[in-house]
Amino acid sequence: MKFGLLFEMQRPFEGNDVDWNLLYRETLDQCELADQVGFDNLWFVEHHFLMGFSGSPCPEVMFGALSQRTKNIRIGFGVSVLPNHHPIRVAERVAMVDQLTNGRVEFGTGRSNAYEQVGQGIDPRETRERWEEAITMIPQIWQSDEFSWEGKFWNVPPRRVLPKPFQKPHPRMYLACTQTESFRLAAQKGIGVLSSASYAVDILKEHVKVYRDAIKDADPVGAEINDYWANNVHSFCGKDDQEAKELCAESMKTFFGPDKPYIQGRINAYEELLESWGGVPDNLKADFGRWLRQSDDEHKAQAAEAGISLDSGPGAARAAVAELDANVLSDRGVIIAGNPESCINTIKTYEDVGVDQVMLIMQTETIPHDRVMESIELYGKEVIPAFAEAKVA
């Protein structure tokens, strides 16, 4: 099992007043500590226009700083949004960071969402094809002395594209995935999965199986097949088991709040979350189960009498998500939280279903910097060594 930290780059703030300077300095400190205590990877998103939710529009700038402040930890594009950029520029940026880090780069890719795409003049209907063309071009750019291309979206006359990556033949490649179709697409292209959805481990198990079965028939776009599954998951490790679980559950629920970009515009968002998190627990079924897929006028009136609003689609699903308690989320593996022993036990369930790396989301708008540092340090002292010892044994 490998251990990564995934950064949206968030911190507590009020209104529109984000202290960007402090956010970036805190992030660098957290990454430096993670390197010192034995984490394997850092992953940074690329997002645009998402006020408060993400302060990471150009992660390669952070990578330049991290190349000089870290020594061993691998640095991951998590992800580079390929439809938004010319593949030449992406290949150059990744190669340059790989040189600065002496070959520590992991290259994750993705397509982003319609809100961000339209804001940059990208037609959302074209993003799948743009991604496919770019992911085919980039490893060829890295491996060619002189590169040329004639495609649907990009044309390149013969040119020498420099620098080349430090790693040979090139850095490992990945796709950000949230559903079965994208798991199969990653497998088809012979690249790793960065699963950006939160799952109960019992449900995650089936998704990993789909990918492992499909990658046996890969037609790789790169020089080698990267059979790898990394899964993001909210996490917090503290000395007080219950307090740490409560803090992490609040963090994740805020992350998926109704004002967040992952939720807005998705009518069935909370139904999908409930399903991926293992469904409505028995103790909530009596109150919420009968309303989950009902939004007609009759059921709205009945739900209102029970204090549940169905005005914005399946409001009961949203209510059920809000009522899921920290222990249920922890027991199902939707979060990795608690004291070191609890975190170790949950991570073992991820290991058992074939996950190669947990990408831990610790830095959020509800968890202050000092608590993030505490969690990183506890992971380094007590959680990560438990898996190193198991590997030796």
N, C-alpha and C positions, 0 to 999 in steps of 0.2 A: 504493500500500500504506500502510495506517495501522498504528500500533503502540500496543498497549495492554498494561497490566499487570493480571493477574487475581489477586485476593487471596482465598484461603480464610482467611487470617490464621493462619499457622503459624509456629513457631520451634522450634529444638532444645529438648527438655525430657526429663526423666527421671521415670518413674512417672506420678503424677498432679499433679506439681508444675510447673504452667505459670505463668510470671511474666506475668500478664495486663497489668499496668501497663507493663512493659518492651515486651511485644509490641505494644501499641497505640502507644507512643511511637516504636518502630522503624518501624512501618508508616507513620506520618505522615511521618517523615523520608524514607523511601523514595519516598513519593508526591510530596513536595515536590521531591526531586531529579529525579524523572521529569518533572515540570512544567518544571523549569529547563533540562533537556537536550533537550527536544523531543518527548517522547512525546505521543500524541494522546488516549489514554483511560486511565482507571482503572476497573476493574470489581470490585465486591465482592459476594460470595455472601451468601445468607441461609441459615444452617444452625442447627439446634438439637440439643442433647444429644450432640454429637459430640466428646467429650473429646479434646483434643490435635489432632484433625484440623481443626477449624475454630473460631475464636474470633470469629465474625461473626454473632451472632444478630440484631442490629439495625444494619445498615450505615448507615442514615440518620443515626445519631449520629456516625459517622465523617465522613459527608458534611458535617455542620454544621461540623466542625473544618476539613475540607479546603476548604470554601467560602472560608475566611478565610486559608488557608495556601497556596493555589494561585491562579494567575491565568488560565491559558490552557487547561489540560488539561481534557478533558470527563470527567464523573463519571457512571459507569454503575451502575444497579441490575442486578446480575448473578447472581442475579435477585431480584425480589420474588415471594414464593410466594403467588400469588393465592388459592388455596383456603383459606388459613389466616386471611385478613383480610377485613374488610368493605371493599368497593370504595370507599366514601366515604373511609375512613381512608387507603387507599392513594393515592387521587387527591389528598387534602390533603397528605400527606407529600411526594409527588413534586413537586407544585406549589410547596410551600414551599422545597424544596431548589433547584428551578429558579430561584426568585426570588433566593435567597441567592447563587447562582453566576452570576447574570446570563445565564441561559439555556444552561448547559453540561450539562444532564442528558440521559442516555440511559436509556430505561425498558425494561429487560429483565424478562421474566416467566417463571414456571415453575410446576411442580406439586410438586416435592420427591419424597420417597420414603415408603414405608409406615411405616418406623420413626419418622420425625419426625411424620408425619401422625397416627398413632395416639396418640403422646405428647401431642398437643394436641387430642384428641377429634375429629379429622377422619376420616371414613370414606374409606379409599383408593378405594373403588369410585365415589365421587362426585366425585373431584378433576377428572376431565376435564370434566364438566359445569359444575362450579364455576368452573374456569378460563375456559371459554367464555362463561359469563354475565358474569364480572367483566371480561374483556377487551373485551366489547361495551359494558359500562356506563361504564368509566373515560374513554374519549375523549369520550363524550357528556356526562359530568359536566364535563369541562374546557371544553367548547364551549357549554354551556347556561347562560343567565342563571339560570334556575330549572329544577331537575332533579327528575323523579319516575320511579319504576320499580315495576313489578309483575312479579316473576319467580319461578322455582322456589325459589331459595335466599334471595333478598333482596327486600324491599319497602321503598320509600322514598316517603313522601308529598312533595308539592311543597316543595322547600327550595332556598335559594341556598347552594351549596357554594363556600367561599372558603378560600385564594386560588386564582386561576387561574394557570396556568404563565406564566413569562416568555416562552417560545417560543410563537409563533403559527403554526398553530392549536394545536399541542401538541408535546411531545417525541416523538422517534422511538421506535417500539415494536419489541420483539423477543420471541422465544420461545427458551428453552433447549431444545436438541434433541440427541438421542442416536441416533436411528434414522430410517429412511426415512419411517415414518408421521408422525413429528413434523416432518420437513422439509416434507412435503406440507401438513401442517396450517398451519404458518407461512405457506407460500405462499398457501394458500386464504384466510387472514385478511389477507393483504397486509402482513405484518410481517417483520422481519429475523430471521435465524438467528443464535443464539449457540450454536455447536456445542460441546457440552461433552464430546465423546468425542475420544480421541486416534486419529489415523489415519496410516497410510502415505499419502504424497501420491497414489500411483497409485489407491488406494481412495477417498480423499477426492474425487478428481476426479469420480467417478460420482455421489456424493452431491450435489455442487454442481450438477451437470447436472440431477438430478431436481428440485431446488428452482427453478432458473432456468426450466426448462420449465413447471413448475406455476404459477409466479407470473404467468405471462402471462394466466391466467384468474382472477386474484384477485378476490374480493369483499371489499374492505378494510373492516375494522372502524373504522379511523381515517380522518382527513381525507385522507390521502395514502398511496400505496403506498411502503413502505420495502423496496426490493429490495437486500438487504445480507447478506453472509455474513462473520461473524467466527468465527474458530476458535481454541479454546484449545490450547496446546501448551507442554510443559515446555521451558524454555530456560535456558541459562547461557552468557554470553560472557566469556572470559578470555584472557589473553595466551598461555598455554600451551594449544595446541589440544587435545592428547589429555587433559590433566588436566581441562579444562573439559567435554569430552564425558563422561568418566568420572563427574565430579561430577553432571552432569545426569542421566545414566542411573540412577545410584544414587538420585537424588532422585525420579525418576518411578517406579521399581520400589518404593520405600518408599511412595509415594503410593497405589499399587495393591496394597499388601501384604495378606496374608490376614486381617489384623485390622482392615482399613479398611471403613468403611460402604458404599463403592461395591462391595465384594466380598462381604461377609458375606451369606449367604442366597441367593446366586446360584450354583447348582450348576455351571453352565457358564461362569462368569465368565472363567476363564483361556482357555478355548477361544475365547470371543468376543474377548478381548484379542488373542490370537495372530492371529485372522482379520483384525481391524482394523489390526493392525500389519504385515500383509503375509505372515503365515504363518510356518511353521518354516523357517529358512534351511537351505540344503543341508548345511552342516557339522553340523547337529544332527539331521537327519532319520534318520540311521542309528540314533541312540540313542533318539529320542523319537517319531518319526513313527508307528511301529506301535502305540504305546500310547495315542495321543491320544483315541480314542473307545472304548476298551476298559476295562471295569471289572468284568467277571465274575470269578468265583473263579479260573478257570484263568489269565486274564491277570494277575490280582493276584499270583499265585504267581510267574509268569514275570517280572513287573516287579520283584518284590521281589529276585529273584536279580540283577537289573541295578541294584539300589539305588534303585529308584523306587517311591514309595508311591502307590497308587491308592485309598486308603481314603476320602478325602474327595472322591468324584467323580473327575473326570479329573485326577488328581494329576500326570500326566506333562505336561499342558499348563502347569500351574503351574511345574514344573521347567524346561520349555522357556523360559518367560518369564524365569525367573531367570537362565538361561544366555545369553539374547540379549545380545550385547556392545554396547558403546557405539557402535562404528563402524557396525554394522549398523543400529541405531536411527537414527543420524544420517544415514546414506546413504539410508534410506527416508523421511526427513523426519518420523519419529515424534517426534523431539526436534529442536530448533534449538539447536545447541551447538557450541562450539569457539572458535577465535579469530575476530576480526571477519570475515575473509574467508570462513570456513566458514559462519558465520551468514548472511552476505549471500547466499551461493550457495544455501543451503537455502530462505531466504525467497523467493528468485526462483522456486523451484519451486511455492511456495504461490501466488504472484502469477500464475504461468502457468496454474493450474487455476481461477482466478476468485475466489480468496479476497480479500476487501476489507480485512480486518484480522486480524493475528495477536494473540491475547490471550495474553501470555507469562506462564507460571507460573514465577516465580523464587524467591519466598519460600516455603520449605518447611521441614519439621522436620529436614532434613539439611543445609541450607545456612545458615550463620550470617549475621547482619546485615551484617558488613563485606564479605563476598563478594557479597551481593546488591547492595550499593551499588556495588561495583566493576563488576559486570555492567551495571547501569543506566547507569553513567557511560560505559562502553565503547560501549554501544549508542548513546548520545547523541553521542559523539565520532566514531564510525567507521561504525556500521551504518545508522542512520536517515539521515544525510546522503547515503549512496550512493543511496537511493531518491528523495530530493528532487532530486538531480542528474539522475537518470534521467528524472524527470517534466519537468524544465526542458528537457532535451535532446529 
